């Protein structure tokens, strides 16, 4: 089974230009029927809190993603925002699209809460409430995929829940800034090791009005081995994986069977929060 992780410089609030970039990159990558494609968080607009500019009001982002899914007969995990019931707010979503349309949707559970009030993701985006998995099917073989988005990466319990739901692959789209780039790589590898699963992490490059990004898109195997990695470049990382590698490793080194649940954890009030001006 093959996966294609699309890393590019997302143009600020310019959906059609970003659609063209994705289409051109995939044309060069030449995905085949049954392949999997992973796009960055909010790949259509960049990480903007301007709901009126980013929300997929008319479904044009979904229409574009489905056109790609139809063209190549593939599964795509994308990124977009949609308005919440309170129309001044939105949800940061990862829709999963095949030739049949949207087959699943994950809403980001952990909007970024750091920064000054009014300038944080949590001030605009509502949290999701559900970890999900979905099937990636290719030539009669199926793998369970658990989607996640950017800041979710820091919360191991989300990934453990995905493992309990049968996940063999974790796929995460992000706009992860250069200031915490070392965390990005270390955490993705850690999630693969602790869950004995494949982990795909796709990031963007370039700049937006506030932040700089240097890519680092990566695919990691169930032993924590790096299968492929991009630098600060516009490119598609293509990796071929064997679904049996997950089962083989879990049977050979069955650490997941030794989990002990019910351990005490500190209350939130016992954790000293950082001041808004502290470096993150």
N, C-alpha and C positions, 0 to 999 in steps of 0.2 A: 504494500500500500504506500502511496506517495502523498506527501504533504508539501504545500507551497506557502511560504510565509512572506507576505508582500510588505517590504519596508520602503518608504518613500517620504519625501518632503511634502507634508500636507499643506496645501495653500489655504490661507485663512478665509473661512466662510465662503469658499468658492467651490460649490458642489460639482459643477460640470467640469471644471478643470481637474478636480481630483478624480472624477469618474474616468476622464481621459487617461490620466496617469496610470490608474489601476488597469484599465483595458490594455494599454500599451505594454505594461510590464508583464501581464499574463500572456499576451500574444507572443512575447519573447520566450516565456517559460514553457509554453505549450502543454498545459495540463491535459490529461487524458481522462476518459470516462472513469468515474469512481474515485478520482483524486479528491483531496481535501485542500481548501484554500482558507487561510487565516488573514484577516485584515486588521489594522490597528483600531484602537478605540476611536470613535468619532472620526473615522477615516474620511468622511465626506466634508467636514467643516473645520477640523481641528478642535482643540479643547477650549471652546468658547462658551461663556455663560449667557450669551445673548439668545434667549430662547426663540425670539421671533426670526432670527437668522439661521438657527441650527435645526429647529424641530422639523421632522419629516412630515410636514402638513399634508402634502398631496401624495405621499408615498413614492416620490421620485427616487429616493435612495433605494428603497426596496425594489422598485421596478428595474433599476440599473443592476442591482445584485442578482436579481432573478434572470435578467437577460444573459449575464455571464454564466450562471448555473445552467441555463438552457443551452447555451452555445457549446459548453464543454461537457455537459452532463456530470456535474460535480456537486459536492457539498461545500458551502461557503459559510463560515462564521464571520460576520461583518460587525459594524458598529454604527450606531445612529442615536439621535435623541428624539423623543416624542413628548408632546405636552401631557402633563398630569391633569387630573380632574380640576385642580386649581390651575387655570391656564397660564398663570404667571410663572409656574414651575414646570419641571420636566423630569423625565426619567432617562438615564443613560443606559442604553440597551445593547445587547449583542444578539441580533436576530440570526437564526440559522436557516439557510435557504438552500433548497434543492430545485430541481426542475419542476417539482410539484408545488412550489411556493414556500412560504414560511412554515417550517415544520416545528420550530420551537423558538422561544425567546427568553433570554436571561436578562434580568434587570440588576445592575450593579448594586450589591448589598452594602458596600462600604464607600460612599462618596467621601472625597478627601475633606477632612475637617480642620486642617491646619491653616493658619493665616489670620488675617484680621476679619472681623465680622463684616458681612456684605461682600467679601472678596474670596469666599471659600466655595468649593463645589457643593458642600452640604447646604449652603444658603440658597441654592437654585435647584438642585436635583434631589428628588425623593429617593429614599433607599428601597431597594428590592427586599423581599422577604423569603425568597426560596432558592435553594441550591437545586440545580436541575442536571440531568444528563440527557444525551440524545445519541442516536445511532448514526455512525459513519459506515456506510455499506459500500463494498467494492468487490465485484466478482464473487458474490456468494459469501463473502466474509464480512463480519460486522464487529466494530469496536465501539465501546461506550465512551463518550466524550463528555467531560464536565467543563463548561465554559466559565471564565472569570474575566474581570476587567481591572486592569491597572492596580490601584491601591488594595484590591482584594488579595493581592499576592502576599501581603504582610500578615494575613490571618490564616494560620495553618488549619484552624478548625473547619473552615469552609472546604478545604481540600480533603480533610478527613471525612467530612460528610459525603463528599463526592465519591471517595473510596468505598464507603459503606453502601453507596447506591450502585456500585459496580464499575466505577470509572477505571478505564485503562489508559486513557489519554486526558490530560488537562490542557486546554487551549486558552491562552490569555492574550488579549489585545490591549495595548497600552499607549499612553503618551507619557513616558517616564523620563523626567528631566535629567540632564547631565549631572546635576548636583548630587544625585543619589545613584549614579550608574553602577557603582560597585555592589550596592544592595540588590539591584535588579538581577545581576548575574548570579550572585550567591544564593538568593532566595529561590530562583527558578531551579537551580541545581538541587537545593535542599528539598524542594517539593517533590522532585522526581525520586530522590533517594528515600525519603520517609514514606512515600506512598507506593514505591516500587512500580512506577508508571512512567509512560512517556509524558514529557512536558514540552509544549510549544509556546514560546513567548515572542510576540511580534511588537516591535516598537517603531517609532517614527524617527526621522532625522530633521534637521533644519531648525528654524526659529519660529515662534509665534510672538505676539506683542509683549509677552512676559517672560518666556522661558526658552532655553536652548536644549536641543535633543541630539544625541549622537548614536542612535540606533542600538546595536547590540542584540538584534534579533537572534534567537538561539533555539535549537532543538536538542533536547536532552533525553537519553535513554533511561530505562528503569533501574539501572545500576548507578546512575548519576554521570554516565559518560556523555560527553558532548558529541553530538552527531553532526553538527554543522553550526556555523556562527557567522554573522555579518559584522562588519565594522561600520564606520560612519559613511555609508554609501547607499545610493538608491539601487535596490536590487531585489531579486526574489531568491530566498533560500529554499532549495528543494532537497528534501530528504526522503529516502525510502526506508520503511520500517517493516519489521516482521511481527505481526500481532502475537505470535507464539513466544516472543521474548519476554513478555510480561508474565505469562503463566510459568514459563521455565524458571525465571528468576524467583518468583514468589514461592514456587515449590522447592527450589534449592535452598533459599535463604528466607524462611518463613517468619520474618520479624513481625509481620502484621498480625500473626496469631498470638503474639505475646503482649498485645496491648492490654493495659489495665485502666479501666474506666472508673469514674467516681472520685478522682483525686480532687482535693480541695484546691481552689484557686483564689487569689486575693480579690476582695471586693474592689470595684472601680475607685471608691473613695480612698483606698489605701495606696493608689498609684498617683504619684505627684505629677501633674501635667506640666508640660513645657509652656513657658510664656510665649505669646505670639511672636515676639522678636527673637526668640532663640533660634539658632541655625538648625535646620532640619536635615 
